[in-house]
């Protein structure tokens, strides 16, 4: 009976070691994927959220000014 416990103990140790190794492999793989993704995104030359928000605000202001100028132009053309 003691021999069976020894086998189960050895099996449990082996399974624990394998699980730890798999966890280490998972972490390493996640790290490698994150680095590659970061490199890819840097090469794509994407705008930041702040740059996008600033440009969006500028475009909204320009559209508002354009609408106001259009109204003024229409009013001047009606006077003629």
DRENNU-885727 format. One record per residue: residue number from 1; residue in three letters; x, y, z of N, C-alpha, C in turn. Coordinates in steps of 0.02 Angstrom, whole numbers, plus 50000, padded with zeros to 5 digits. Example, Ala and Ser with C-alpha at 12.3 -4.5 7.8 and 13.67 -1.06 7.14 Angstrom:
BEGIN
@seq = 1 type = Ala n_px = 50660 n_py = 49716 n_pz = 50390 ca_px = 50615 ca_py = 49775 ca_pz = 50390 c_px = 50660 c_py = 49835 c_pz = 50390
@seq = 2 type = Ser n_px = 50642 n_py = 49888 n_pz = 50354 ca_px = 50684 ca_py = 49947 ca_pz = 50357 c_px = 50645 c_py = 50002 c_pz = 50394
end
This chain:
BEGIN
@seq = 1 type = Unk n_px = 50041 n_py = 49941 n_pz = 50000 ca_px = 50000 ca_py = 50000 ca_pz = 50000 c_px = 50043 c_py = 50063 c_pz = 50000
@seq = 2 type = Unk n_px = 50099 n_py = 50060 n_pz = 50037 ca_px = 50146 ca_py = 50116 ca_pz = 50040 c_px = 50175 c_py = 50129 c_pz = 49971
@seq = 3 type = Unk n_px = 50186 n_py = 50075 n_pz = 49933 ca_px = 50214 ca_py = 50082 ca_pz = 49866 c_px = 50166 c_py = 50119 c_pz = 49820
@seq = 4 type = Unk n_px = 50100 n_py = 50107 n_pz = 49827 ca_px = 50050 ca_py = 50142 ca_pz = 49787 c_px = 50050 c_py = 50217 c_pz = 49804
@seq = 5 type = Unk n_px = 50057 n_py = 50234 n_pz = 49868 ca_px = 50060 ca_py = 50304 ca_pz = 49887 c_px = 50121 c_py = 50338 c_pz = 49858
@seq = 6 type = Unk n_px = 50176 n_py = 50304 n_pz = 49856 ca_px = 50237 ca_py = 50331 ca_pz = 49827 c_px = 50227 c_py = 50346 c_pz = 49753
@seq = 7 type = Unk n_px = 50194 n_py = 50301 n_pz = 49718 ca_px = 50180 ca_py = 50311 ca_pz = 49646 c_px = 50135 c_py = 50371 c_pz = 49636
@seq = 8 type = Unk n_px = 50083 n_py = 50376 n_pz = 49678 ca_px = 50038 ca_py = 50434 ca_pz = 49672 c_px = 50073 c_py = 50499 c_pz = 49690
@seq = 9 type = Unk n_px = 50116 n_py = 50497 n_pz = 49739 ca_px = 50155 ca_py = 50556 ca_pz = 49758 c_px = 50200 c_py = 50578 c_pz = 49701
@seq = 10 type = Unk n_px = 50234 n_py = 50529 n_pz = 49671 ca_px = 50278 ca_py = 50545 ca_pz = 49614 c_px = 50237 c_py = 50573 c_pz = 49556
@seq = 11 type = Unk n_px = 50180 n_py = 50543 n_pz = 49543 ca_px = 50137 ca_py = 50567 ca_pz = 49489 c_px = 50113 c_py = 50638 c_pz = 49503
@seq = 12 type = Unk n_px = 50094 n_py = 50652 n_pz = 49565 ca_px = 50071 ca_py = 50718 ca_pz = 49584 c_px = 50127 c_py = 50769 c_pz = 49577
@seq = 13 type = Unk n_px = 50188 n_py = 50751 n_pz = 49596 ca_px = 50245 ca_py = 50796 ca_pz = 49588 c_px = 50259 c_py = 50810 c_pz = 49515
@seq = 14 type = Unk n_px = 50254 n_py = 50758 n_pz = 49474 ca_px = 50266 ca_py = 50766 ca_pz = 49402 c_px = 50212 c_py = 50810 c_pz = 49371
@seq = 15 type = Unk n_px = 50149 n_py = 50800 n_pz = 49390 ca_px = 50095 ca_py = 50841 ca_pz = 49364 c_px = 50103 c_py = 50914 c_pz = 49386
@seq = 16 type = Unk n_px = 50123 n_py = 50925 n_pz = 49447 ca_px = 50134 ca_py = 50993 ca_pz = 49472 c_px = 50190 c_py = 51027 c_pz = 49434
@seq = 17 type = Unk n_px = 50244 n_py = 50990 n_pz = 49423 ca_px = 50300 ca_py = 51018 ca_pz = 49385 c_px = 50281 c_py = 51034 c_pz = 49314
@seq = 18 type = Unk n_px = 50241 n_py = 50989 n_pz = 49283 ca_px = 50219 ca_py = 51001 ca_pz = 49214 c_px = 50173 c_py = 51062 c_pz = 49211
@seq = 19 type = Unk n_px = 50129 n_py = 51069 n_pz = 49260 ca_px = 50083 ca_py = 51126 ca_pz = 49262 c_px = 50123 c_py = 51191 c_pz = 49270
@seq = 20 type = Unk n_px = 50174 n_py = 51190 n_pz = 49313 ca_px = 50216 ca_py = 51249 ca_pz = 49322 c_px = 50253 c_py = 51266 c_pz = 49258
@seq = 21 type = Unk n_px = 50277 n_py = 51215 n_pz = 49223 ca_px = 50311 ca_py = 51227 ca_pz = 49159 c_px = 50265 c_py = 51256 c_pz = 49107
@seq = 22 type = Unk n_px = 50204 n_py = 51231 n_pz = 49105 ca_px = 50155 ca_py = 51257 ca_pz = 49057 c_px = 50136 c_py = 51329 c_pz = 49074
@seq = 23 type = Unk n_px = 50131 n_py = 51344 n_pz = 49137 ca_px = 50116 ca_py = 51413 ca_pz = 49158 c_px = 50173 c_py = 51460 c_pz = 49137
@seq = 24 type = Unk n_px = 50235 n_py = 51438 n_pz = 49146 ca_px = 50292 ca_py = 51478 ca_pz = 49124 c_px = 50291 c_py = 51488 c_pz = 49049
@seq = 25 type = Unk n_px = 50276 n_py = 51435 n_pz = 49012 ca_px = 50272 ca_py = 51440 ca_pz = 48939 c_px = 50217 c_py = 51489 c_pz = 48919
@seq = 26 type = Unk n_px = 50161 n_py = 51486 n_pz = 48953 ca_px = 50105 ca_py = 51532 ca_pz = 48938 c_px = 50126 c_py = 51604 c_pz = 48949
@seq = 27 type = Unk n_px = 50159 n_py = 51618 n_pz = 49004 ca_px = 50182 ca_py = 51686 ca_pz = 49019 c_px = 50232 c_py = 51710 c_pz = 48966
@seq = 28 type = Unk n_px = 50278 n_py = 51667 n_pz = 48947 ca_px = 50328 ca_py = 51685 ca_pz = 48897 c_px = 50294 c_py = 51698 c_pz = 48830
@seq = 29 type = Unk n_px = 50247 n_py = 51657 n_pz = 48811 ca_px = 50211 ca_py = 51666 ca_pz = 48748 c_px = 50172 c_py = 51731 c_pz = 48748
@seq = 30 type = Unk n_px = 50138 n_py = 51746 n_pz = 48803 ca_px = 50101 ca_py = 51808 ca_pz = 48808 c_px = 50147 c_py = 51868 c_pz = 48802
@seq = 31 type = Unk n_px = 50205 n_py = 51864 n_pz = 48832 ca_px = 50254 ca_py = 51918 ca_pz = 48829 c_px = 50278 c_py = 51928 c_pz = 48757
@seq = 32 type = Unk n_px = 50293 n_py = 51873 n_pz = 48723 ca_px = 50317 ca_py = 51878 ca_pz = 48654 c_px = 50263 c_py = 51906 c_pz = 48608
@seq = 33 type = Unk n_px = 50201 n_py = 51885 n_pz = 48616 ca_px = 50146 ca_py = 51910 ca_pz = 48575 c_px = 50136 c_py = 51984 c_pz = 48588
@seq = 34 type = Unk n_px = 50139 n_py = 52005 n_pz = 48651 ca_px = 50131 ca_py = 52076 ca_pz = 48668 c_px = 50185 c_py = 52118 c_pz = 48636
@seq = 35 type = Unk n_px = 50248 n_py = 52094 n_pz = 48637 ca_px = 50303 ca_py = 52132 ca_pz = 48607 c_px = 50294 c_py = 52137 c_pz = 48531
@seq = 36 type = Unk n_px = 50274 n_py = 52083 n_pz = 48500 ca_px = 50265 ca_py = 52084 ca_pz = 48427 c_px = 50207 c_py = 52130 c_pz = 48408
@seq = 37 type = Unk n_px = 50153 n_py = 52128 n_pz = 48447 ca_px = 50096 ca_py = 52171 ca_pz = 48433 c_px = 50115 c_py = 52244 c_pz = 48441
@seq = 38 type = Unk n_px = 50154 n_py = 52259 n_pz = 48493 ca_px = 50176 ca_py = 52328 ca_pz = 48503 c_px = 50219 c_py = 52352 c_pz = 48445
@seq = 39 type = Unk n_px = 50264 n_py = 52309 n_pz = 48421 ca_px = 50306 ca_py = 52327 ca_pz = 48364 c_px = 50263 c_py = 52340 c_pz = 48302
@seq = 40 type = Unk n_px = 50214 n_py = 52298 n_pz = 48291 ca_px = 50170 ca_py = 52305 ca_pz = 48233 c_px = 50131 c_py = 52371 c_pz = 48237
@seq = 41 type = Unk n_px = 50105 n_py = 52386 n_pz = 48295 ca_px = 50066 ca_py = 52447 ca_pz = 48303 c_px = 50110 c_py = 52509 c_pz = 48294
@seq = 42 type = Unk n_px = 50172 n_py = 52506 n_pz = 48316 ca_px = 50218 ca_py = 52562 ca_pz = 48307 c_px = 50233 c_py = 52573 c_pz = 48233
@seq = 43 type = Unk n_px = 50240 n_py = 52519 n_pz = 48195 ca_px = 50253 ca_py = 52524 ca_pz = 48124 c_px = 50194 c_py = 52553 c_pz = 48086
@seq = 44 type = Unk n_px = 50134 n_py = 52543 n_pz = 48112 ca_px = 50073 ca_py = 52566 ca_pz = 48078 c_px = 50064 c_py = 52642 c_pz = 48084
@seq = 45 type = Unk n_px = 50101 n_py = 52674 n_pz = 48128 ca_px = 50099 ca_py = 52747 ca_pz = 48135 c_px = 50028 c_py = 52771 c_pz = 48148
@seq = 46 type = Unk n_px = 49994 n_py = 52741 n_pz = 48196 ca_px = 49926 ca_py = 52760 ca_pz = 48213 c_px = 49925 c_py = 52822 c_pz = 48257
@seq = 47 type = Unk n_px = 49870 n_py = 52859 n_pz = 48254 ca_px = 49864 ca_py = 52918 ca_pz = 48297 c_px = 49844 c_py = 52896 c_pz = 48367
@seq = 48 type = Unk n_px = 49861 n_py = 52939 n_pz = 48414 ca_px = 49842 ca_py = 52925 ca_pz = 48483 c_px = 49770 c_py = 52947 c_pz = 48495
@seq = 49 type = Unk n_px = 49741 n_py = 52926 n_pz = 48549 ca_px = 49673 ca_py = 52946 ca_pz = 48566 c_px = 49669 c_py = 53022 c_pz = 48575
@seq = 50 type = Unk n_px = 49720 n_py = 53051 n_pz = 48607 ca_px = 49721 ca_py = 53123 ca_pz = 48618 c_px = 49723 c_py = 53161 c_pz = 48552
@seq = 51 type = Unk n_px = 49765 n_py = 53137 n_pz = 48505 ca_px = 49770 ca_py = 53169 ca_pz = 48439 c_px = 49703 c_py = 53164 c_pz = 48402
@seq = 52 type = Unk n_px = 49672 n_py = 53106 n_pz = 48406 ca_px = 49608 ca_py = 53097 ca_pz = 48373 c_px = 49554 c_py = 53143 c_pz = 48402
@seq = 53 type = Unk n_px = 49551 n_py = 53148 n_pz = 48469 ca_px = 49502 ca_py = 53190 ca_pz = 48501 c_px = 49513 c_py = 53264 c_pz = 48484
@seq = 54 type = Unk n_px = 49576 n_py = 53285 n_pz = 48482 ca_px = 49592 ca_py = 53354 ca_pz = 48464 c_px = 49570 c_py = 53369 c_pz = 48393
@seq = 55 type = Unk n_px = 49586 n_py = 53325 n_pz = 48347 ca_px = 49566 ca_py = 53335 ca_pz = 48277 c_px = 49491 c_py = 53335 c_pz = 48269
@seq = 56 type = Unk n_px = 49457 n_py = 53291 n_pz = 48305 ca_px = 49384 ca_py = 53288 ca_pz = 48301 c_px = 49353 c_py = 53354 c_pz = 48326
@seq = 57 type = Unk n_px = 49381 n_py = 53383 n_pz = 48379 ca_px = 49356 ca_py = 53447 ca_pz = 48404 c_px = 49369 c_py = 53503 c_pz = 48353
@seq = 58 type = Unk n_px = 49428 n_py = 53501 n_pz = 48322 ca_px = 49444 ca_py = 53551 ca_pz = 48272 c_px = 49396 c_py = 53547 c_pz = 48212
@seq = 59 type = Unk n_px = 49381 n_py = 53486 n_pz = 48191 ca_px = 49335 ca_py = 53477 ca_pz = 48135 c_px = 49264 c_py = 53499 c_pz = 48152
@seq = 60 type = Unk n_px = 49242 n_py = 53486 n_pz = 48213 ca_px = 49176 ca_py = 53508 ca_pz = 48234 c_px = 49172 c_py = 53584 c_pz = 48234
@seq = 61 type = Unk n_px = 49225 n_py = 53617 n_pz = 48258 ca_px = 49226 ca_py = 53690 ca_pz = 48258 c_px = 49226 c_py = 53717 c_pz = 48187
@seq = 62 type = Unk n_px = 49266 n_py = 53687 n_pz = 48143 ca_px = 49269 ca_py = 53708 ca_pz = 48073 c_px = 49201 c_py = 53700 c_pz = 48039
@seq = 63 type = Unk n_px = 49167 n_py = 53644 n_pz = 48054 ca_px = 49101 ca_py = 53633 ca_pz = 48023 c_px = 49051 c_py = 53685 c_pz = 48049
@seq = 64 type = Unk n_px = 49055 n_py = 53701 n_pz = 48112 ca_px = 49010 ca_py = 53751 ca_pz = 48141 c_px = 49022 c_py = 53819 c_pz = 48108
@seq = 65 type = Unk n_px = 49086 n_py = 53837 n_pz = 48101 ca_px = 49102 ca_py = 53901 ca_pz = 48068 c_px = 49080 c_py = 53901 c_pz = 47995
@seq = 66 type = Unk n_px = 49087 n_py = 53845 n_pz = 47962 ca_px = 49066 ca_py = 53840 ca_pz = 47892 c_px = 48990 c_py = 53848 c_pz = 47887
@seq = 67 type = Unk n_px = 48953 n_py = 53818 n_pz = 47932 ca_px = 48880 ca_py = 53826 ca_pz = 47931 c_px = 48860 c_py = 53898 c_pz = 47943
@seq = 68 type = Unk n_px = 48895 n_py = 53931 n_pz = 47990 ca_px = 48880 ca_py = 54002 ca_pz = 48004 c_px = 48895 c_py = 54045 c_pz = 47943
@seq = 69 type = Unk n_px = 48951 n_py = 54033 n_pz = 47910 ca_px = 48968 ca_py = 54071 ca_pz = 47850 c_px = 48919 c_py = 54058 c_pz = 47794
@seq = 70 type = Unk n_px = 48894 n_py = 53997 n_pz = 47789 ca_px = 48845 ca_py = 53980 ca_pz = 47738 c_px = 48780 c_py = 54019 c_pz = 47749
@seq = 71 type = Unk n_px = 48760 n_py = 54024 n_pz = 47813 ca_px = 48700 ca_py = 54063 ca_pz = 47830 c_px = 48709 c_py = 54137 c_pz = 47812
@seq = 72 type = Unk n_px = 48768 n_py = 54163 n_pz = 47828 ca_px = 48781 ca_py = 54234 ca_pz = 47813 c_px = 48782 c_py = 54246 c_pz = 47739
@seq = 73 type = Unk n_px = 48812 n_py = 54199 n_pz = 47701 ca_px = 48814 ca_py = 54206 ca_pz = 47628 c_px = 48744 c_py = 54203 c_pz = 47598
@seq = 74 type = Unk n_px = 48703 n_py = 54157 n_pz = 47623 ca_px = 48634 ca_py = 54152 ca_pz = 47599 c_px = 48595 c_py = 54216 c_pz = 47614
@seq = 75 type = Unk n_px = 48605 n_py = 54245 n_pz = 47673 ca_px = 48571 ca_py = 54307 ca_pz = 47691 c_px = 48594 c_py = 54364 c_pz = 47646
@seq = 76 type = Unk n_px = 48658 n_py = 54367 n_pz = 47630 ca_px = 48683 ca_py = 54421 ca_pz = 47585 c_px = 48656 c_py = 54411 c_pz = 47514
@seq = 77 type = Unk n_px = 48652 n_py = 54350 n_pz = 47491 ca_px = 48626 ca_py = 54338 ca_pz = 47424 c_px = 48552 c_py = 54355 c_pz = 47419
@seq = 78 type = Unk n_px = 48515 n_py = 54345 n_pz = 47471 ca_px = 48444 ca_py = 54363 ca_pz = 47471 c_px = 48433 c_py = 54438 c_pz = 47469
@seq = 79 type = Unk n_px = 48480 n_py = 54477 n_pz = 47496 ca_px = 48475 ca_py = 54550 ca_pz = 47496 c_px = 48483 c_py = 54579 c_pz = 47426
@seq = 80 type = Unk n_px = 48518 n_py = 54544 n_pz = 47382 ca_px = 48531 ca_py = 54570 ca_pz = 47315 c_px = 48471 c_py = 54571 c_pz = 47273
end
